[in-house]
Amino acid sequence: MSLIFGPIPSRRVGRSLGVDVVPAKTCSFDCIYCESGPTTRLTVKRTPFFPIPEVMRELGDYLRANPKGTDVITFSSAGEPTLFLGLGELIEAIKRDFPDYPLMVLTNGSLLWDPQVRRDLLKADRVVPSLDSALIESFLRINRPHPSLELDAIVEGIIEFRSEYRGQMHLEIVLADGVNDSPDELKALARAAGRIRPDKVELNTVVRPPAFAGTRGLTEDRMARAAACFPKGTAEIIGVFHAPRELSNGEDLGRRILETIERRPCTVAELSVSLGIPEEVLEHRSKELQQAKKLVFRPFEGKDFLYPAGK
């Protein structure tokens, strides 16, 4: 398994080179909207899943071969990155060896009650914890947490991290239709965000095929109404990233497609942005991989997403 993937198009920062140090679907949550599918290992135990030198070797190989191949290095995976026991040491090594690249951590925020987890994240340039609900009933419904986790402790952990952290902290909120988007839910989230004091609130919704059928996103108008529940200028609706195309670096295109969609289902258009390759070339290669039974196309909300075969 490659520990480095992408770059993939990020609606936050542009081209994001992923660092994946947690086995697939190892997480403290089992979110109904997760684009990577249902959690298969629900845990809160931190584990040194992979050797740090191996991660650094793979990352170095990519960045030396593609010095302008990404806009940011991101800890993001089909699981929860803070479950990696060596996270703090790895962040320090990346900042030491590759200081020109901003480093971001995307986390569900569930372990920030742990002082060691908070310390591990202090040297990242940006940390984006999630908080999808501030009310217990919808928290259990949307995040499906490990039974040891308590919502109040999670919120207090995020607040404590904000007080200790000197980098840029955004708070992501994913809204799902009929789950956490009522006026009461949004008021509670706005109150929690006011206590946390992030640099920005990122409002997101379901835009890729979710883990649990029937989970739906909010329309543009409804997202705008949700943003209006937060103090003016503090909440941003995450849009669709567009970037100029670049030439392929000559790597095997089929492998790059499969590695990307293994972590995150994508449309051909998204792959085009991510890999810097014309859509018609990707469309042709994807159909070849489909015929070889290595990937499948699945529709969602009027778009065709590419999935690895068997998922």
Rosetta blueprint (number, residue, H / E / L):
1 M L
2 S L
3 L L
4 I E
5 F E
6 G E
7 P E
8 I E
9 P E
10 S E
11 R L
12 R L
13 V L
14 G E
15 R E
16 S E
17 L E
18 G E
19 V E
20 D L
21 V L
22 V L
23 P L
24 A L
25 K L
26 T E
27 C E
28 S L
29 F L
30 D L
31 C L
32 I L
33 Y L
34 C L
35 E L
36 S L
37 G L
38 P L
39 T L
40 T L
41 R E
42 L E
43 T L
44 V L
45 K L
46 R L
47 T E
48 P L
49 F L
50 F L
51 P L
52 I H
53 P H
54 E H
55 V H
56 M H
57 R H
58 E H
59 L H
60 G H
61 D H
62 Y H
63 L H
64 R H
65 A H
66 N L
67 P L
68 K L
69 G L
70 T L
71 D L
72 V E
73 I E
74 T E
75 F E
76 S L
77 S L
78 A L
79 G L
80 E L
81 P H
82 T H
83 L H
84 F E
85 L L
86 G L
87 L H
88 G H
89 E H
90 L H
91 I H
92 E H
93 A H
94 I H
95 K H
96 R H
97 D H
98 F L
99 P L
100 D L
101 Y L
102 P L
103 L E
104 M E
105 V E
106 L E
107 T E
108 N L
109 G L
110 S L
111 L L
112 L L
113 W L
114 D L
115 P H
116 Q H
117 V H
118 R H
119 R H
120 D H
121 L H
122 L L
123 K L
124 A L
125 D L
126 R E
127 V E
128 V E
129 P E
130 S E
131 L L
132 D L
133 S L
134 A L
135 L L
136 I H
137 E H
138 S H
139 F H
140 L H
141 R H
142 I H
143 N H
144 R L
145 P L
146 H L
147 P L
148 S L
149 L L
150 E L
151 L H
152 D H
153 A H
154 I H
155 V H
156 E H
157 G H
158 I H
159 I H
160 E H
161 F H
162 R H
163 S H
164 E H
165 Y L
166 R L
167 G L
168 Q E
169 M E
170 H E
171 L E
172 E E
173 I E
174 V E
175 L E
176 A L
177 D L
178 G L
179 V L
180 N L
181 D L
182 S L
183 P H
184 D H
185 E H
186 L H
187 K H
188 A H
189 L H
190 A H
191 R H
192 A H
193 A H
194 G H
195 R H
196 I H
197 R L
198 P L
199 D L
200 K E
201 V E
202 E E
203 L E
204 N E
205 T E
206 V L
207 V L
208 R L
209 P L
210 P L
211 A L
212 F L
213 A L
214 G L
215 T L
216 R L
217 G L
218 L L
219 T L
220 E H
221 D H
222 R H
223 M H
224 A H
225 R H
226 A H
227 A H
228 A L
229 C L
230 F L
231 P L
232 K L
233 G L
234 T L
235 A E
236 E E
237 I E
238 I L
239 G L
240 V L
241 F L
242 H L
243 A L
244 P L
245 R L
246 E L
247 L L
248 S L
249 N L
250 G L
251 E L
252 D L
253 L H
254 G H
255 R H
256 R H
257 I H
258 L H
259 E H
260 T H
261 I H
262 E H
263 R H
264 R L
265 P L
266 C E
267 T L
268 V H
269 A H
270 E H
271 L H
272 S H
273 V H
274 S H
275 L H
276 G L
277 I L
278 P L
279 E H
280 E H
281 V H
282 L H
283 E H
284 H H
285 R H
286 S H
287 K H
288 E H
289 L H
290 Q H
291 Q H
292 A L
293 K L
294 K L
295 L E
296 V E
297 F E
298 R E
299 P E
300 F E
301 E L
302 G L
303 K E
304 D E
305 F E
306 L E
307 Y E
308 P E
309 A L
310 G L
311 K L
